[in-house]
Amino acid sequence: MRSFSEYNPISVFVYFASIVMIAMFIQNPVIEALSLVGAVLFYVSVFRKMPLKAICVWIMIFILITVINPIFSRNGETVLFFVNGRAVTLEALMYGADNALMILSVMIWFVSFSEIMTSDRVTYIFGRFSPRLALFLSMSLRFIPLYRRRAVEINNTQRAIGIYNKDTIIDDIKGGIKVLSSLITWSLETSVDTADSFRARGGDLSGRSSFSLFKFRKSDAILIAASIIFFSFIIVIQCMWKLSVDFYASGTLNEKLSFSSLAYVAYGTYFVLAIVPFVLEKGVKTLNKSV
């Protein structure tokens, strides 16, 4: 039994595409909540902990997105209160909460995805038919943590040589502008060097061969097949109008949500699909401890 992070990059990519596309394009609070549960469980299994800072940031993002929608949207029949003469409706608030769940779950999925999908894995997936796209994606994934570290280094260096050392808001703004300017200059130079190195090594030549340590096994085929089957099944139920929720329609949320037998099957199917990474990671840890 392998952990989810040890699966072939193709199977991991197909899984993430399936789970994220369902969460993004099916407007249903149950689906979004299940996606968030699976994303959080997988985050904990990947990073081994749940930082308090991350939890606070996620809660702030959820509240911010939830509150923004009713401020700019006047749709809905159930008026809760007025803000500067504008009605804040319950339907707009529920719609904002659903969008907040979707954005938050997808964001957490991608944080875990970026931790597993290294540049070597991205190159393995896209390098055969589009080397330039593989280079672009691998650089994008690599530069996110790299930019953070480099920004901290630039900031510490500038403080050490005394460019700015006063604890005032204006001084912090000036220092931030200088750090951003240095970071942009460094990133452009690094991108040019990477592109030149890629071209010099024959990365864009046709018919070139490539070496990879990743192997495609039976378990990878099972994961891909399960992802596609579960995804297709949920999409079929969605096409039958059994899952989508119209928040601005009349009635309570319970009346808008579908609780038919097909909807329950879709919820259960998506829940099983969402906890697959967590189950695989936990299963390997349990086996290792028992051995």
N, C-alpha and C positions, 0 to 999 in steps of 0.2 A: 504493500500500500504506500502510495506517494502523497506527500503534502501538495496542496494546490499550487504552491509556488514552484514546484518541481515539474509540473505538467508542461507539455510542449507549448511554445508560444502561440501557435495557431489555435489550439484548443482553448487557451486562456483568452485570447482575443475574441473568439467566437462567443464564448460565455459572457464576457463583459459587454459585447455588443448587444446580445440578446437581453440581458438583464437591464441595461441602461435604456435601450430603445422602448421597452415596455413601460418603464417608469416615466419616460419623457413624453410619450405620445398617447398614453391612456389616462384620461383625467378621472381619477377615482381615488378618494381618500384612503380606502383600504389598501389598494395597490401601493400608494405612496408610503403608507405606514409600514407595510411589509418590506418594501424596498429599503426604508430607513433602518429597520431592525436588522436586516441582512447586512447592510453596509456597516453598521456599528459593530456587529459581531465579527465581521471580517477584519475591520480596523483593529479591534482588540487582539485578534489572533495574529495579525501581522506585526503590530508595533508592541505587543505584549503589555500595553497599558493604555489608559485613557486619561490624558493630561487634563487637569482642571481648567487650564487656559483654553484648550481646544473646546471643551464643553461650553464654557462661557461664550466663546466666539460663535459657536453653532447656535446657541440660544439667542444671541443678539441678532444673528442673521435671520433666524426664523421670525422673531418679533418684528424686525424691520420690514421684511418682505410682506408679512401679514398686515401690518399697519399701513403700508404705502398704498396698497390696492384700493381700499375703501376711501382713501383721501382723494384719489383721482377718478374713481368710478362712481357714478351716481345710480347705477343700475340696482335693482332690487326693490322689494315691496315692504320688507320689515325694517322700519327706521328705528335705529337704536338711540341716536342723539344727533345733535347738529354741531358742526364746527365752522364758525364764521359763515353761518347761513347755508352751509352745505350739509346735506343729509348723509350720515354714515349708516349704511344698511347691513343687516346680518348676512345677506347673500354675498355682498362684496367682501365681507370679512372672511366668510368661509372659503370663497374663491381664492383670496390671498393666502389663507392658511394652507390650502391644497397646493398652490404654487410654491409656497415656502417649503413644504415637505418634499416636493419633487426636486427643487433646486438643492436643498440640503442633502438629500440622499444621493443624488447624482454626484455632488461635489465630494462626498465622503468615499463613494465608490472610486472616483478618479484619483483620490489621494492614495488609496490602497493599490490601485492599478499602476500608478506611476512608481510605487515602491517595488512592485514585482516586475513590471515590464521595463527592463533595463535597455540600454542602447543596443546591446548585442541581440536581444530578443526582437526589437523593432527591425533591426537590419535583417534578421533571419526571415521575418514575415514579408517585408516589402522589398528586400534587396534583389530578389530574383527577377521581378518584372519592372521595378522602378527604383533604381539605385539612388536617384536624386530625392525621391520622396522619402526613402528610408533614411537618407542622411539628414533631411530636414526634420523629420519626426524625432530621430534619435538626438539631434542637437537640441530640439525644443525641450524634450524630457530631461536632458542632462543639464541644460542651462538654468532651469528653475532653481534647483538647490545650489548650483554653482554661483548664481547671481547673489543669492542670499549670503553665502560665505564671503564672496568678494566684496559686497557692500559693507559688511562688518569689518573686513580687513582695511578697506579704504578709510572708513570712518575712524577706526582706532589709530591708523597711521597719521591722519590729519590732526587728530587731537594730540598725539604724541609729539609732533613737531611744532605744535602751538599755533596752527592756523586759526582755530577757534577753540576757546576754552572757557567761555562764559556761559553760565546756565541761564540764558534768557531765551525767550521765544524767537526773537529776531535772529539771534545768533544760531539757534537750532535750524531755522529756515534757511539761512545762508549756508550752513554746513550741509544740510540736506541737498541743496541745489548743487553744491560742489561735488558731493558724493555721487549724485545722479549723473552729472556731466562726465566724471571720471569713469563711471560704470558703463555709460553708453559708448564712450571712446574705446574702452577696453573690449567691450562686446563686439563692436564693429571690426576691430583689428583681429580678434580671435576668430570671427566668422570668416574673414578673408583668408586667414592662414589655414583654417580647416578646409575651406573649399579648394584652395590651391593644393593642399596635401591630398585631398580626395581625387583631384584630377591627375596629379602626378603619379599616383599609384594605380591609375587605370580604372578608377571606380565607375566611370561612365562608358567604358568600352563594351560593345556588344559581344555576346558569346563568352564572357569571362566566367570562370569557375569560382566557387565560393566554398569555404570550409565552415562547418558548424558542429558543435558538440551536442546539439539537441537531437533527440531521437523521437520518432513518432511511434507510440506503442498502442496496444489495444485499449488501455484505459483512456488515452487521448481520443480515440475514435468514439468510445462510449460517451465521453463528456461532450464532444461535438454533436453527436446524434441526440443526446438528451436535451442539449440546449436548443437545437433546431426544432425538435418535436414539441417541447414545452412551449417554445416561443410561437410556433405555428398554431398550436392548440389555443393559446390565449388570444392570438390575433383573430382566429376564426370566431371565437365567442364575442370578441369586441365587434367584429363585423356584423354580428347578429344583434347589436345594440343592447347587450346584456351587462356592460361594464361602465360605459361613459356616464358621467353625471353632469346634468345641466344645473348649475348652482343658482342661476337666475330664474329658473322656473318656479311656479307657485308650489307651495307645500313645504313640509319639514325635510330635514336631511335624511331621515329614515325613509320617507316616502320617495325621495329622489334616488337613493341607493338601491341597487338591485340585489335582492337576497334570494334569487331563484336557485334551483339546483345547479344550473350551469355556472352561475356566478360563484357559488360556493366551491365548485370544482376548480374554477379558474383561480380563485384566491388560494386554495390549497396547493395547486400546481405552482403558482408563482412563489409561494412561501418555501416550498421544497427547493425550487431553483435558487432562491435567494440565500439559503443557508448551506448550499453545497460547499463553498470554500471554507466556511467555519467548521463544518463537520469533518472535512478532509484534514484540515490543520489539527483539530482536536484529536481526531482518530490516530494520526501519526504520533502525536505527543503521548497519548495514552499507551500505544504500543511500545514506544521507546522506554517509557517508565516501567512497564511490566517486564520488559526484557532486561 
